[in-house]
Amino acid sequence: MENHDVIVFEPYPFSAGQKINIAGGPRKGDWEVVSATEKTVKLRCPVSFREFEWDRFCYVVREEKGAPWPKKP
């Protein structure tokens, strides 16, 4: 068996009340976590207050301490 460089992704363990920023893709921007289950996550836009529930799709890249949220466009 050969050794290879392997990139491992793990789903992020969301908690209600977290402030998050999605850096890219169709859901990019600032969100607040409303709720999360093993299969789905419900997010709220901090500007329009609209809520959306999606299958889990986020993976942790980095955590920023003391970052402004929501960010001005």
N, C-alpha and C positions, 0 to 999 in steps of 0.2 A: 504494500500500500504506500502510495506517495504522499508527501506532505504538500499542502498548498496554502496560500494566503486565503483566508475565508472571512467575509464580512458577516457579522451576526447582528440581526435586528431583534429587538424585543418590544412588545407593545408597552406603551407608557401606562402606568397605573393611575389613571385620573381620579381626582377627589373633588366632590362638589365644592364650589367656591373658588377653585383655582383660577387665576388669571393667566391666560396663555396667548402666545403669538405664533401663528402658523406662517412660516417664512416663505412658502411658495405653493403653487398649485391653485385650483379653483376655489379653495376655502381659505386662501391667505388672508392674514389680518389678525386683529385682536379679538379674543373671545373669552367668555367666562363659562366655566364648566357648571352646568346645572345639575346633572346627574350622570352616572356611568354604571353600566352593568358589565357582565363578562363579554357581551357581544356588541353593545351599542354605547354611544356617548351622546349626550344632549348638550348643545352649546348655545349660548345667548350672545348676540351682538351687543356690545356696550353702547353703541350709538343709536341703533333702531330698536333695540330690545327684542328683536325677533328671535325666536328659538328654533333650532333645527336638531333633529335626531338622526344620526348616521351610524352605520356600522363602524366599529373602531378602525381607525386608519392612521393614527399618529404614532410616531416612534421618537423617543427622546434623542435629541442631538446635543443640547447644552442647556444649562439653567443659568439665568442671569439674575443676580441679587441686586435689589435696589433699582431696577429698571423702570422708566416711566411707562405707565399703562393707563388708558389706551394712548397710543402714540398719535400725534397730530399727523394728518396726511401730508 
